[in-house]
Amino acid sequence: MTLHEYLVDPFVQFAFMRRALVACLALALGCGPVGVLLMLRRLSLMGDALSHAILPGVAIAFLWAGFSLPAMTLGGFIAGLTVAVLAGTLSRVTLLKEDASFAAFQLISLAAGVLIVSTRGGNVNLLHMLFGSVLAVDDQALLLSASISSISLITLAILYRPLVIDSFDPGYLRSLDGRGGLWQTLFLALVAMDLVAGFHTLGAMMAVGMMMLPAIAARFWVRNVWSLMGVAILIALLSGLIGLILSFHYRFPSGPAIILTAGLFHLLSLAFGPLGVVRARFGTVGHHRKG
């Protein structure tokens, strides 16, 4: 098998592979920049909590309307946003820290979603919701992912300045306009929306991987925010491409293959990126020896 047959032919010959690749591109564009902002805010685990929080909303919408993408999208978005607002509110009015509030809601939401789907929808539907299948993306799901990605990018462009300031110095932003809570809520709504898009292709358990692993890997290559977002998008897209090729040729589950590829990029970036551990250690040693 030639390199062209290995890398290109699957996408030339099969429409489902082309749709899957476009879906990965949409997810990379939407999730990459949001993952960077989550990382800068030190809220990486919040993305995992929200990815589980959308499950009950999707499950209830599924029981009510079946595999209706609009209904499941709306249900997941409402559930994710509700959990985000409740967790943030409880952290302000009780002794709980925000991470503890999200952890509690994450466990409750995951258990509730699994219970609803497993008792009323069957094991096949449960596996589909938890792990997705990017290779089974149809035109409707692809259009939905592209629409959410476009809305996410436009919203980020409009809110870029306050969101970045809020990531580095929320106290300063509150002193300027007194609306720090508003920016936080809008950002969490954006996270929930992108996770719902990822849910339809990668499932609840895998969607957050496309959001966080490329963003974390990008941190070892560049420093400024715009560059971080660009590198995160690139790594997410390459992870999708390579994961799809491995899934096609070796019959691996597509979602885990994509996320494990992103994990490999993270490990390589950690080791060999300009800001990674190898360059930092040996570059510093070399600098001291020259001095």
N, C-alpha and C positions, 0 to 999 in steps of 0.2 A: 504494500500500500504506500503510495507516494504521500508526501506532506500535504499536497493540494487535496488529495482524496480524503485525508484524515481531518483536515481543518475546515475545508470549504464545502466539500460535497454534501455534508449533512444539511447545510443551510440552503444549498442550491436545489437539492432534490425534494426536500420535505417542507411543506408549508407550516406544519406545527413547530418545526425548529425555528423558522423565521419569526413566527409569532412569539415564541418563547424568548428569542433574542431581543426583540423589540420591547417585550415586557420587562426584561432585565435592564434595558437602557432606560425605560421610564422609571423603574425603581431606583436606579443609580442616580438619575438626575434629581429625583424627589428626596430620597433618603440620605444621600451623601452629605449635602449641606446641613440638613437638620441634625444628623449624627455629630457633625463637627460642633455645632452649638451645644448639644447635650454634653459632649465631652468637655468643652470649655467651661460649662457651668458645673462640672463635676456631678452630673446627674445621669451618668451612663446607665446605671441600674434602673433608673426611672423608665427608660425605654422598654426594658424587659417587663417591668410591672405593667405598663400600659398595653403591651402586646398581649398580655394575659387578660387585662381588664376588658378588652373588646369582645372576648369570647362569649360571655353571657348575652350581650346584645345581639351578636350574630346568631347565636343559638335560638334565641326567642324569635328573631325575624325569620329564621329558617323554618321553625315550627309553624309560624303563622302564614308564610308566603312561599315556602319551599325554596328551591335554589333560585331565588330572585336576587340578582346582583344589586339593584337599587335598594331593596328592603334590607338586605344583609349589610350593605355599606352604611346605610343610615343607622341601623341598629348598633353596629360596631362603633361608629363614630359617637353616637349619643352615650353609649356605655363607657367608652374611653374618656370622653370629656367629663362625664359625671364623676368617675373615679378620680380624675385629676383634680377637679374642683373640691371634692369632698376631702381628699387627702391633704390638699393645701390648706383648706379651712381648719381641719382638725389640728394640723401642726401649729396653727396660729393661736387657737383658743384652748389647747390642752398642753399637757407636758410632753406629748409625743413629738419626736423629731420628724421631719418630712419623710426621711427614708423609711422610718418605722411605719408611718401611716401607709406609704405606698406598698411596703412589704405585706402588711396585713390585708389590704384590699387586693393585692395580687393573688394571694393564696385563696381568699374567699371567691374571687372572680373565676380563677382557674377551676376550682372545685365545682362551682355552680355551673359553669359552662359545660364541663365534662359530664356532670350529672344530667343536665337537660338533654344533651345530644345523645348520650349513651342509652338513656331510658326511652327516648321517643324517636331517635333518628337512626339508631343502629351503629355497629362498630365501623362500617365502611364510611359513613358520613363523619363519624368522630375522627377517624384517621385523616380524612380529607381536610377537615377544619384545623387539625393540629399541625399537619405537615404539608398540606397543599400539594399541588402538582403543576409546576410551571409548564410542563410539556403538554398539559391539557387545556391551556389557556385558549379561549375562543375569542372571536372578534369583539364581543360585548365586553368581556373582561379586559381585553387589551385597550379598548377605547376608554374604559373607566380608569385604568391605571395611567394612561396618557393624560387624561383630563385632570386627575388628582395631581400628577407630577407638574403639569402646567400651572395649576392654581398655586401649588406649593412654591414654585420658583417665582411667580409674580408676587406672591405675598412676601416672600423673603426679600425681594428687590425693594418693595415698598417699606418694609419694616427693618431693613438691614441695620441701619444705624442704631436705633434704640435697642434692638435685640443684642447687638454686639456689645454696646455699652453696658447693658444689663448683665451680660455674661461676665464681664470683667469687674464692674463696680456698680452693683445694683443700688447701693446707697447714694452714689452720685446722681444716678438717673432719677431716683425718687426726689432728691433735692431740687432737680431741675423742673420736673413737671408733676411730681406727686402721683404718677400713674404706673409705678413699678408693678403693682399687682395686675394691672390690665395687660401689660406686655407679657408677663408670665403666663397669664391665662390664654392669650392669643398664641403664644409659642406652644403651649401644651396642646391646644386644639390642632395646631399644625402637625405636631408629633403624632397625635391620634389619627389624623387624616392620612398621613403617609403610612402608618402601620396598617390601617385598613386596606390601603392599596397593596401592601406587601402580603397581607393576610390572604387575599384572593389568589395569589400565585405561589407563595412559599408556605402558607399556613401560619397559625398563631405562634408556634414554637420556633420557627425559622426566620420570621419577618424581621425581628430585631437584629439578627445577625447581619443582614444587608445594610442596616442603618449604622451599627456601631463598629463592626470590625474594620471596614475601609477607613472610617474616620480615625480610629485609633492608630491604624497603620500609617496613615498620612502624617501623623504627628512626628514621625521619625525622619521625614524628608524635608519639610518646610516649616516656616515659623508663622508667617502672617495669615490672617483669617481667609482671605480670598484664595490664596494658594492652597491652604488646607482643604477648602471645599473642592477646588479643582482636582487635586490629587485624590481625594476621597471618591469623587465621581469616577475618575479613571480606574482606580483599583476596584470599585464596585462593578464597573462594566467588564473589566478583564476577568473578574471572578465569575461573573455570569457567563461570559463566553467560554472560558475554560471548563467551568462546571458543566455546562450543557454538552460540550464535546465529550467529556469523560462519561457523562450520563448516557449519551447516545451509544458510544462504542463499547462500554463495559457494563451497561445496564444497571448503573448505580441509580439510586433514588435522586432525582434532580435537585430537590431542595437541599438536602444534606451535602451533595457534591458541590454545590455553589458556595455554601457557607464554609465548608472545610477548605475550599480553595481560597476564600477570603481569609480564613485563619492561617493558611500557609503564607499568604502575602504579609500578614501581620508578623509572623515569626521571622520572615526574611527581612522585613523592614526593621524589626527590633534588632536584628543581628548586624545588618549591613547598611542601613540608612545613614545619611550624614549625621543624624542626631541619635543614632542607635548606640547600643552598648559597645560594640566592637570599635567603631570609629571614635567614640568618646574615650574609651580606655586607652587604645593604642595611639590615637592621635595626641592625647594628653601626655602619654609617656614619651612619644617622639619629640613633642614640644619641649618638655623638661630636659631631655638629653641634649637638644640643640642649644638650650639656654645654658 
